[in-house]
Amino acid sequence: MEWLGLHFFTDLPANGHLLLNCSHNPFLVLLAYLVACAAGFGTLDMAERVGHVEAPTARRHWRWLGAGCLAGGIWSTHFISMLAFQAPIAIHYELLTTFASLLIALVASLFAMKTLSHTTVRLHQYLLAAVWMGLGIALMHYVGMSAMRSQAQMYFDSWLLLGSIGIAIGASLAALLLSSYLRTGAGIFHQLLKYAASLMLGAGIISMHFTGMAALQLMVPTGADLSLRLDNNPIQLGLSVAVITLLVIGSSISAALADKKLQHKERDLRRVNALLSELDQARASLQQVAHYDALTSLLNRRGFNQIFAEKVAEKTVTHGMMAVIFLDIDHFKRINDSLGHDAGDQLLTVLASHIKSSVRSHADVVARFGGDEFCILISIHHRDEARHLAQRIMQKMKEPVELAGRRMVMTTSIGISLFPDDGQTCEELLKTADLALYQSKDAGRNSLNFFSSNLKARATLELQLEEELRNALRTGTQLVLFYQPIFDMKLGKVSRLEALVRWQHPQHGLLAPDRFIEIAENNGLIAELDHWVLRQACHDLSLLTDRGYTDLTLSVNCSALNLARDELADEIEDALRFSGLAANRLELEVTENALMGNISSTLALLRQIRSLGVSLAIDDFGTGYSSLAYLKRLPLNTLKIDRSFIQDIPKSTADLEIVQAIIGMAHTLHLHVVTEGVETQSQFELLHGLGCDFIQGYLLSPAVAVSDIIGVVQGIERRNPLHGMRAVASKESAHVKEPSPSRSGASSIVRPIR
């Protein structure tokens, strides 16, 4: 068979001479192998880029570049190897046919790169692609050999011809499999493996060529002149082709490396952008959490303060007006205590929507400050605008709310401050609005009040008193204890003292407890104050004990807030140990409302105190809302009747009957009765007749300093009120005459009643 001047599967002719002294230039053979290895490495690199590039256009470009590297490398290897062929005849090459072989190599290489561009390729697809690629390379090789022009005829050994085609197909399959395997991975081992694969692919390419050359048999016709040879320089031409090919492949590999680095940078940049996007989302989420209330979706205190500061700066520049409206839901704690916190949260959500719907959607700022407190910031031109908005909110709040199967109607207390009249900073405006809110609460709730200057003066004074009280507690120099004696009706003497704290203020003089106790309770100082009173009272009683008053007992008042502290029992025990007093000489007085505030926890604490041996008294009885069912469960020793029931007796029959009923009930519960506020002898006599156990009041003495208490006690014992009762009885009996004298003349005798 003859094709393009080549004889395949044809026997050698009988006439002619077979050239046997053909050889190859070893330098050009080595150079061809180097180009083949470079082509293999470039192909692997281009296949890797095709697998990593995401954009379709870029993948197409790299596919073409890879095909060019592979085709150029294979063709250059073939051409340099052809130049290395040395025969004793003149040989030259036809240019058109040579370039035709290059196009065939390019088509085969494109087919290979297209196969490698698929993400997943099955084995049979690799085999099919290898067959077509191998046939294309073999076709390129033999078309290139057909470009040889000489006197000789070219015949090919059939088996070596088939062997060269098999080598081409095997090398193609190896190249495809290695490229698919090596296009993923990184590191030194991966790079070394790529180098080794390149050497193997180069060996495959060069083996295919020289197997085909080994199949070549040159037949020279008889009589041909074998001495004539074409004068050319194959080494120079081979070097030129090799250098050009290597430059092209090297440039492609450099471009691939640069693109790889660029892609890594782009990937890193996308990763950084993704992280920045996540950070922005996280920042937005944190901003939401930091500046908005999770329950109502309103601004929280931090978010409100940020906007508030901006509004204040804006209004300062424009000389505008602004109102700060503080809202507090009336008796909201009852909802949490009775229906639970979930119901309270549900109610807050509804009330927040009521507030939000009452204001202007964009111009006004609504925030939840925590608990049941809300704050609204509005721009106004006149104070009546703030009043109308507050009234609208109060009316909206009164709409019934379905909650836990009940219809709830809530009310709110509101305080309003104005910028710039009531303050020019955020802190001042919030403080003044808060003061106005407290005024609304003090007025009975469900009302609104604007801030006024007298509130500021009062607040300033209370703030000053708070600071000074804190300093007085720290130094312990201005607080003093006064003691009021308590008279024992049965023993006829003073057996108890009630400790009453006073504040010897350097500017305001001696202040009674009602002037500073509430300040201490509102600012967290009451525990420290009660502790100081307890320790000082026990110390003073120990001094009186040393003076011979060993039977006196001491009553000390306890704040309602202190009953919520588990440390109270330990503090009482420490005070007794510090002073050396017996526990039965101390009595703790607690108001009726304080006892009933949280009966379960209060009961446990009182039992703990009672177990120490300390007596317990319920103070101001009759003014609170105690239940007799609870009263009998409390570990009490004494009941003190409030002075309000005493001041109008004996004129008020109703008060007299109430006192009589209280004394009877207390005795039934085995409680001692102390009556406060006794000021007249007639009150004393009535209480004595009703069976009252103890009395205290101005009839005996007001509260006095510890230095004066001994003289007061001695004075009371000298003018004992019981003696006055007996003196009156003696005068009345003096007017009663004995019966007429007997006839025996015995004189009449007046006997005083004792």
C-alpha positions in Angstrom: 0.0 0.0 0.0 1.4 3.4 -1.0 0.4 6.6 0.7 2.0 10.0 0.2 5.0 8.2 -1.3 5.3 5.9 1.7 5.0 2.1 1.2 3.1 0.3 4.0 2.6 -3.4 4.1 4.5 -3.8 0.9 7.4 -6.1 0.1 10.7 -4.6 -0.8 11.4 -4.5 -4.6 13.9 -6.9 -6.2 15.9 -4.2 -8.0 17.6 -1.5 -6.0 19.9 -1.2 -3.0 18.8 -1.1 0.7 20.6 1.5 2.7 22.0 -0.1 5.8 24.5 2.5 7.0 22.0 5.1 8.4 22.5 6.6 11.9 21.3 9.3 14.3 23.1 12.3 15.7 23.2 11.6 19.5 23.1 15.3 20.4 20.0 16.0 18.4 18.4 12.8 19.8 19.1 14.1 23.4 17.8 17.5 22.4 14.6 15.9 21.0 14.1 14.0 24.3 14.5 17.3 26.2 11.9 18.9 24.1 9.6 15.9 24.5 10.0 16.1 28.3 9.3 19.9 28.3 6.2 19.2 26.2 5.0 16.6 28.7 5.6 19.0 31.6 3.8 21.8 29.8 0.9 19.6 29.0 0.5 18.5 32.6 0.7 22.1 33.7 -1.9 23.3 31.2 -4.2 20.4 32.2 -3.9 21.5 35.8 -4.8 25.0 34.9 -7.8 23.8 32.9 -9.0 21.9 35.9 -8.6 24.8 38.3 -9.9 27.7 36.2 -13.6 28.4 36.8 -14.5 30.8 34.0 -15.5 29.1 30.7 -13.6 31.6 28.6 -10.4 31.1 30.6 -10.8 27.4 30.4 -11.0 27.6 26.6 -7.9 29.8 26.4 -5.9 27.4 28.6 -7.1 24.5 26.6 -5.8 26.1 23.4 -2.6 27.0 25.0 -2.1 23.5 26.3 -2.9 22.0 22.9 -0.3 24.4 21.4 2.3 23.3 23.9 1.6 19.6 23.4 1.4 19.8 19.6 4.5 22.0 19.3 6.4 19.8 21.6 5.5 16.6 19.8 6.1 18.1 16.4 9.4 19.6 17.5 10.5 16.3 18.9 9.6 14.6 15.6 11.3 17.3 13.5 14.5 17.4 15.6 14.6 13.6 15.5 14.2 13.7 11.8 17.1 16.2 11.6 19.1 13.7 13.7 18.7 11.1 11.0 21.8 10.6 9.0 21.8 8.7 5.6 24.4 8.5 2.8 22.1 10.3 0.4 20.8 13.8 0.0 17.7 14.5 2.0 15.5 17.6 2.2 12.0 18.4 3.5 9.0 19.8 1.9 7.7 22.7 3.9 4.0 22.4 3.2 3.8 18.8 4.2 5.9 19.5 7.3 3.4 22.2 8.5 0.5 19.8 7.6 2.0 17.4 10.1 2.0 20.3 12.7 -1.7 20.9 12.1 -2.4 17.2 12.6 -0.5 17.3 15.9 -2.5 20.4 16.9 -5.9 18.6 16.2 -4.8 15.6 18.2 -3.7 17.8 21.1 -6.9 19.7 21.1 -8.8 16.5 21.4 -6.7 15.5 24.3 -7.1 18.8 26.1 -10.9 18.7 25.5 -11.0 15.3 27.2 -9.0 16.6 30.1 -11.3 19.6 30.5 -14.1 17.4 31.8 -14.5 17.3 35.5 -15.0 13.5 35.6 -14.0 11.1 32.8 -14.7 7.4 32.8 -12.0 4.8 31.9 -13.6 3.9 28.5 -13.6 7.6 27.6 -9.9 7.7 28.4 -9.3 4.7 26.2 -11.2 6.1 23.3 -9.5 9.4 23.6 -6.1 7.7 23.8 -6.8 5.7 20.6 -7.8 8.8 18.7 -4.9 10.8 20.1 -2.4 8.1 19.4 -3.6 7.7 15.8 -3.3 11.4 15.4 0.3 11.4 16.7 1.1 8.5 14.4 -0.5 10.2 11.5 1.5 13.4 12.3 4.7 11.3 12.4 4.2 9.5 9.1 2.9 12.7 7.4 6.0 14.4 8.6 8.2 11.5 7.3 6.4 11.9 3.9 7.9 15.4 3.7 11.3 13.8 3.3 12.6 14.2 -0.3 15.5 12.0 -1.6 16.4 9.5 -4.3 15.4 6.6 -2.0 11.9 5.0 -1.7 10.6 4.6 1.9 9.2 1.2 2.9 8.1 0.3 6.5 8.3 -2.8 8.4 4.7 -3.8 9.2 5.3 -5.0 12.8 7.4 -2.0 13.8 4.9 0.2 12.2 2.1 -1.2 14.3 4.4 -1.1 17.3 4.9 2.6 16.8 1.2 3.2 16.6 0.7 1.1 19.8 3.4 3.1 21.6 1.7 6.4 20.5 -1.7 5.1 21.9 0.0 3.9 25.1 1.9 7.2 25.6 -1.4 9.1 24.9 -3.3 7.0 27.5 -0.4 7.6 30.1 -0.5 11.3 29.4 -4.2 11.5 29.8 -4.3 9.5 33.1 -1.3 11.3 34.6 -2.7 14.7 33.6 -6.1 13.8 35.2 -4.3 12.6 38.4 -1.8 15.4 38.7 -4.1 18.3 38.0 -5.1 18.2 41.7 -2.6 18.4 44.5 0.1 20.6 45.8 3.4 20.5 47.6 6.9 19.3 46.9 6.0 15.6 46.4 3.3 16.6 43.9 5.9 18.7 41.9 8.5 15.9 42.0 5.8 13.5 40.7 5.0 15.9 37.9 8.7 16.0 36.9 8.9 12.2 36.9 5.7 12.0 34.8 7.2 14.5 32.4 10.3 12.3 31.9 8.1 9.3 31.3 5.9 11.1 28.8 9.1 12.4 27.0 10.3 8.8 26.8 7.0 7.6 25.4 7.0 10.4 22.7 10.6 9.8 21.7 10.1 6.0 21.7 7.2 6.2 19.4 9.2 8.3 17.0 12.3 6.1 16.9 10.2 3.0 16.7 8.6 4.5 13.6 12.1 5.4 12.3 13.3 1.8 13.0 10.4 0.6 10.8 11.8 2.8 7.9 13.6 1.0 5.1 15.2 3.2 2.3 15.5 1.6 -1.1 17.9 3.3 -3.6 17.4 2.6 -7.3 20.2 0.8 -9.1 22.8 3.2 -10.5 21.9 6.1 -8.1 24.8 8.4 -7.1 25.3 7.9 -3.4 28.1 10.4 -3.1 26.0 13.6 -3.4 24.6 15.0 -0.2 22.7 18.1 0.6 25.0 20.6 2.2 23.0 21.7 5.3 23.5 22.1 9.1 21.0 19.9 10.9 22.4 20.7 14.3 21.9 24.5 13.9 18.4 24.0 12.6 17.6 21.5 15.3 18.9 23.9 18.0 16.8 26.7 16.5 13.6 24.6 16.5 14.3 23.4 20.0 15.0 26.8 21.4 11.9 28.3 19.8 9.8 25.4 21.1 11.3 25.5 24.6 10.8 29.3 24.7 7.1 28.8 23.8 6.6 26.0 26.3 8.5 27.9 29.0 6.5 31.0 28.3 3.3 29.0 28.6 4.5 27.4 31.8 5.4 30.8 33.2 2.0 32.1 32.2 0.4 29.1 33.9 2.5 29.7 37.1 1.6 33.4 37.1 -2.0 32.6 36.5 -1.9 30.0 39.3 -0.5 32.6 41.7 -3.0 35.2 40.5 -5.8 32.7 40.9 -4.6 31.9 44.4 -4.6 35.6 45.2 -8.0 35.9 43.7 -9.2 32.9 45.7 -7.6 34.4 48.9 -9.2 37.7 48.0 -12.6 36.1 47.6 -12.0 34.3 50.9 -11.1 37.5 52.5 -14.1 39.2 51.0 -16.3 36.3 52.2 -14.8 36.7 55.7 -15.3 40.4 55.5 -18.9 39.8 54.5 -19.4 37.4 57.3 -17.8 40.0 59.7 -20.2 42.6 58.3 -23.1 40.3 59.0 -21.8 39.5 62.4 -21.2 43.2 63.1 -24.8 43.9 62.0 -26.0 41.1 64.2 -24.0 42.4 67.1 -25.2 45.9 66.3 -28.8 44.5 66.5 -28.1 42.7 69.7 -26.2 45.7 71.2 -28.7 48.4 70.3 -32.1 46.7 70.1 -34.2 44.9 72.7 -34.6 41.2 71.8 -38.2 41.0 73.2 -39.9 44.1 71.7 -37.5 44.9 68.9 -37.3 48.4 70.1 -34.1 50.3 70.8 -32.5 49.4 74.1 -30.8 51.9 76.4 -27.5 51.9 74.5 -29.1 52.4 71.1 -31.3 55.1 72.5 -28.4 57.0 74.1 -26.5 57.0 70.8 -29.4 58.5 68.9 -30.2 60.8 71.9 -26.7 62.3 71.8 -27.1 63.0 68.1 -30.5 64.6 68.6 -29.2 66.8 71.4 -26.3 68.0 69.2 -28.6 68.7 66.4 -31.1 70.6 68.5 -28.3 72.6 70.1 -27.2 73.8 66.7 -30.7 74.5 65.4 -32.1 75.9 68.7 -35.0 73.4 68.5 -37.1 71.8 71.3 -37.3 68.2 72.3 -39.2 66.2 74.9 -38.1 63.1 76.8 -41.0 61.0 77.9 -40.4 58.3 80.5 -43.1 55.6 80.9 -43.5 53.0 83.7 -46.2 50.3 83.6 -48.2 50.5 86.8 -48.1 47.4 89.0 -46.4 45.3 86.4 -44.7 43.2 89.0 -48.1 41.7 89.9 -48.4 40.2 86.4 -45.0 38.5 86.7 -45.8 37.3 90.3 -49.3 36.0 89.5 -49.2 34.8 85.8 -45.5 34.2 85.3 -42.7 35.9 83.4 -43.8 34.4 80.1 -47.1 36.2 80.4 -45.3 39.3 81.5 -43.1 39.2 78.3 -46.2 38.7 76.2 -47.8 41.7 77.8 -44.7 43.8 77.3 -44.7 43.0 73.6 -48.3 44.1 73.3 -47.7 47.3 75.3 -44.6 48.1 73.2 -46.7 47.8 70.0 -49.3 50.2 71.6 -46.6 52.7 72.3 -45.1 52.3 68.9 -48.5 52.9 67.2 -49.1 56.0 69.2 -46.1 57.9 68.1 -45.0 59.3 64.7 -43.4 56.4 62.8 -40.2 58.1 61.6 -39.8 61.3 63.6 -40.1 59.8 67.1 -37.7 57.4 68.9 -39.0 54.7 71.1 -36.8 52.5 73.4 -37.2 50.0 76.1 -34.9 50.7 79.0 -35.4 47.4 80.7 -38.1 45.8 82.8 -41.4 47.8 82.3 -39.7 51.1 81.6 -39.9 52.8 78.2 -38.6 56.1 76.9 -39.7 58.2 74.0 -37.8 61.0 72.3 -39.8 63.5 70.2 -39.1 66.8 68.5 -41.7 69.5 69.4 -42.5 73.2 69.0 -44.6 73.5 72.2 -44.9 71.5 75.4 -48.5 70.7 74.7 -47.4 68.4 71.9 -45.6 66.2 74.5 -48.7 66.3 76.7 -51.0 65.3 73.9 -48.7 62.4 72.9 -48.5 61.2 76.5 -52.2 61.4 76.9 -52.7 59.4 73.7 -50.3 56.7 75.0 -52.1 56.6 78.3 -55.5 56.1 76.5 -54.0 53.4 74.2 -52.6 51.6 77.3 -56.1 51.2 78.7 -57.3 49.1 75.8 -58.0 45.6 77.2 -55.4 42.9 76.5 -56.2 39.2 76.4 -53.5 37.5 78.5 -53.6 33.9 79.9 -57.3 33.8 79.5 -57.9 37.1 81.2 -58.7 40.6 80.0 -56.1 42.9 81.5 -56.4 46.7 81.6 -53.0 48.4 82.3 -52.2 51.9 83.2 -49.0 53.9 83.0 -47.2 56.6 84.9 -45.4 59.2 82.8 -42.7 61.8 83.4 -41.7 64.4 80.8 -38.7 66.7 80.6 -38.0 69.3 77.9 -34.9 70.3 76.1 -33.4 72.8 76.7 -35.4 74.0 79.6 -34.9 71.0 81.9 -31.4 70.0 80.8 -29.0 70.4 78.0 -27.3 67.0 78.1 -28.6 63.5 77.8 -27.9 62.7 81.4 -29.7 65.8 82.7 -32.8 65.2 80.6 -33.1 61.5 81.5 -32.6 62.4 85.2 -35.2 65.1 85.1 -37.7 62.9 83.2 -37.1 60.2 85.8 -37.8 62.7 88.6 -41.1 63.7 86.9 -42.0 60.0 86.6 -41.5 59.5 90.3 -43.7 62.4 91.0 -46.4 60.7 88.9 -46.0 57.5 90.9 -46.1 59.4 94.2 -49.3 61.1 93.0 -51.1 57.7 92.8 -49.9 56.5 89.4 -51.9 56.6 86.1 -50.9 60.2 85.6 -48.3 62.4 83.8 -46.2 65.1 85.2 -43.7 67.6 83.7 -40.5 68.2 85.4 -40.4 71.3 87.6 -37.7 73.2 89.4 -38.8 72.2 92.9 -38.3 68.6 91.9 -34.7 69.4 90.9 -34.1 71.2 94.2 -35.5 68.2 96.0 -33.5 65.8 93.9 -30.3 67.8 94.5 -30.9 67.8 98.2 -31.6 64.1 98.2 -28.5 63.4 96.2 -26.5 65.5 98.6 -28.0 63.7 101.5 -27.2 60.4 99.9 -23.6 61.3 99.5 -23.4 62.7 103.0 -25.2 59.6 104.5 -22.7 57.3 102.7 -19.9 59.3 104.2 -21.6 59.2 107.7 -21.9 55.5 107.5 -18.2 55.2 106.4 -16.9 57.4 109.3 -19.6 56.5 111.9 -19.3 60.0 113.5 -22.6 61.7 112.7 -25.1 58.9 113.3 -26.3 58.5 116.9 -28.9 56.3 118.7 -31.6 57.6 120.9 -33.6 55.4 123.2 -37.2 55.5 124.2 -38.2 53.7 127.4 -41.0 51.1 127.4 -42.9 50.7 130.7 -43.9 47.2 132.0 -47.5 47.4 133.3 -47.1 44.3 135.5 -43.7 45.1 137.0 -44.4 48.8 137.3 -41.0 49.8 135.9 -39.1 50.4 132.6 -38.0 47.0 131.4 -37.3 47.7 127.7 -35.7 50.3 125.4 -36.4 51.0 121.8 -33.3 52.1 119.8 -34.1 54.9 117.3 -31.4 56.2 114.9 -30.8 59.9 114.4 -28.5 61.8 112.1 -26.6 64.7 113.6 -26.2 66.6 110.3 -23.6 69.4 110.3 -25.9 71.8 108.3 -29.5 70.6 108.9 -29.2 69.6 112.6 -30.6 66.5 114.1 -32.6 64.6 111.5 -35.3 62.1 112.3 -35.4 58.7 110.6 -38.2 59.6 108.2 -35.8 62.2 106.6 -33.1 59.7 105.6 -34.4 56.1 105.8 -36.1 56.2 102.4 -32.9 57.6 100.9 -30.9 54.7 102.4 -33.5 52.2 101.1 -33.5 53.7 97.6 -29.7 53.8 97.3 -28.7 50.4 98.7 -27.5 51.8 102.1 -30.2 50.4 104.3 -28.4 47.1 105.0 -25.3 49.0 106.2 -27.4 51.4 108.2 -29.4 48.6 110.0 -26.1 46.7 110.7 -24.6 49.8 112.3 -27.7 50.4 114.4 -27.7 46.8 115.5 -24.1 46.7 116.6 -24.2 50.2 118.3 -27.4 49.4 120.2 -26.0 46.1 121.5 -22.8 48.0 122.5 -24.8 50.6 124.3 -26.9 48.0 126.1 -23.7 46.3 127.3 -22.6 49.6 128.8 -25.9 49.9 130.6 -25.5 46.4 131.8 -22.2 47.4 133.3 -24.0 50.2 135.1 -26.3 47.7 136.8 -29.2 47.5 134.4 -29.0 43.8 133.8 -32.7 43.3 133.2 -33.2 45.8 130.4 -34.1 44.4 127.0 -33.5 46.2 123.7 -35.8 46.6 120.7 -34.2 47.4 117.3 -36.0 48.2 114.1 -35.4 46.2 110.9 -36.1 47.5 107.4 -38.3 45.6 105.1 -35.5 45.3 102.5 -33.3 43.7 105.1 -35.7 40.8 105.4 -34.7 39.7 101.9 -31.1 39.2 103.0 -30.0 35.8 104.2 -27.0 37.4 105.9 -29.3 39.1 108.5 -29.3 36.2 111.0 -25.5 36.0 110.8 -25.2 39.8 111.4 -27.4 39.5 114.5 -25.4 36.7 115.9 -22.1 38.6 115.3 -23.5 41.7 117.0 -24.5 39.7 120.1 -21.1 38.0 120.2 -19.3 41.3 119.8 -21.2 43.0 122.7 -21.4 39.9 124.9 -25.2 40.1 125.3 -27.5 37.2 125.8 -29.8 36.7 122.8 -33.0 37.0 125.0 -32.2 40.6 125.7 -32.6 41.6 122.0 -35.9 42.0 120.2 -36.1 42.7 116.4 -39.0 44.9 115.3 -40.4 44.4 111.8 -43.3 46.3 110.3 -46.5 44.5 109.4 -46.2 45.2 105.7 -42.6 44.0 105.6 -43.7 40.6 107.2 -46.4 40.1 104.6 -44.4 41.2 101.6 -42.9 37.7 100.9 -44.3 35.5 103.6 -42.5 32.2 102.5 -39.0 33.6 102.5 -39.7 35.9 105.5 -41.0 33.0 107.6 -37.9 30.9 107.0 -35.6 33.8 108.0 -37.6 34.7 111.1 -37.5 31.1 112.3 -33.7 31.2 111.8 -33.5 34.4 113.9 -35.9 33.1 116.5 -33.7 29.9 116.8 -30.9 32.2 118.0 -33.0 33.2 121.1 -33.8 36.7 119.8 -37.4 37.9 120.3 -39.5 39.2 117.3 -42.0 42.0 117.4 -44.5 43.1 114.7 -44.5 46.9 114.6 -47.2 49.3 113.6 -49.9 46.6 113.8 -53.2 47.6 112.3 -51.8 49.8 109.5 -51.0 46.9 107.1 -52.8 44.0 105.6 -51.7 41.1 107.6 -53.7 37.9 107.7 -54.6 36.2 111.0 -53.9 32.9 109.3 -50.3 34.0 108.6 -50.0 35.8 111.9 -50.4 32.7 113.9 -47.7 30.9 111.9 -45.1 33.6 112.5 -42.7 33.0 115.4 -43.6 36.3 117.1 -43.3 37.4 120.7 -44.6 40.9 120.8 -47.3 42.9 119.0 -47.0 46.7 118.9 -50.2 48.7 118.4 -49.7 51.7 116.1 -50.1 55.2 117.7 -52.9 56.1 115.3 -55.3 54.0 117.3 -54.3 55.6 120.6 -54.3 59.3 119.9 -58.1 59.7 120.0 -59.0 57.6 123.0 -60.7 57.7 125.4 -62.9 60.0 123.2 -63.2 57.6 120.2 -65.2 54.6 121.2 -64.4 52.9 117.9 -60.6 53.2 118.4 -61.1 52.0 122.0 -62.9 48.9 120.8 -60.3 48.2 118.1 -57.5 48.4 120.7 -59.5 46.1 123.1 -59.9 43.6 120.2 -56.3 43.7 119.3 -55.2 43.2 122.9 -57.6 40.3 123.3 -56.5 38.7 120.0 -52.8 39.1 120.9 -53.2 37.5 124.3 -55.1 34.6 122.7 -52.1 34.1 120.4 -49.8 34.3 123.5 -48.3 37.6 122.4 -47.2 40.5 124.6 -48.8 43.8 123.6 -46.9 47.2 123.5 -48.9 50.3 122.8 -47.1 53.2 121.2 -47.9 56.9 121.4 -49.3 57.1 125.0 -49.3 60.7 126.0 -51.9 61.2 128.7 -52.6 59.6 132.1 -56.2 58.8 131.0 -54.8 56.8 128.0 -52.5 55.0 130.3 -55.3 54.1 132.7 -57.6 52.8 129.9 -54.8 50.6 128.5 -54.0 49.3 132.0 -57.7 48.4 132.4 -57.7 46.6 129.1 -54.7 44.5 130.1 -52.0 46.0 127.9 -48.6 44.6 128.8 -46.3 47.5 127.9 -46.7 51.2 126.9 -44.3 53.8 125.5 -44.8 57.4 124.6 -44.3 60.9 125.7 -46.2 60.3 128.9 -43.0 58.5 130.0 -40.4 60.2 127.9 -39.4 61.0 124.3 -36.4 59.2 122.9 -33.2 60.5 124.5 -29.4 60.0 124.0 -27.8 57.0 125.7 -26.0 59.4 128.1 -29.4 60.6 129.4 -31.3 57.3 129.5 -30.3 56.3 133.0 -31.6 59.6 134.5 -34.8 59.2 132.4 -35.4 55.7 133.7 -34.8 56.7 137.3 -37.2 59.7 136.8 -40.0 57.4 135.5 -39.6 55.1 138.4 -39.9 58.0 140.8 -43.1 59.3 139.2 -44.5 55.9 138.4 -47.8 56.2 136.5 -49.2 53.4 138.5 -48.7 55.5 141.6 -50.8 58.2 140.1 -53.6 55.8 139.6 -53.4 54.8 143.3 -53.3 58.4 144.4 -56.5 59.1 142.5 -58.1 56.1 144.0 -57.2 57.2 147.5 -58.7 60.7 146.9 -61.9 59.1 145.7 -62.1 56.8 148.7 -61.6 59.7 151.2 -65.1 60.9 150.4 -66.7 57.6 151.5 -67.8 57.7 155.2 -67.8 54.8 157.6 -71.2 53.8 159.1 -72.6 55.8 162.1 -70.7 55.4 165.3 -72.0 52.8 167.6 -73.8 53.6 170.6 -70.8 52.7 172.6 -69.3 56.0 171.4 -66.6 54.6 169.2 -65.2 57.3 167.0 -65.5 57.1 163.1 -62.4 56.0 161.2 -61.6 56.9 157.5 -59.7 54.0 155.9 -57.9 54.7 152.6 -58.3 52.1 150.0 -54.9 50.6 149.0 
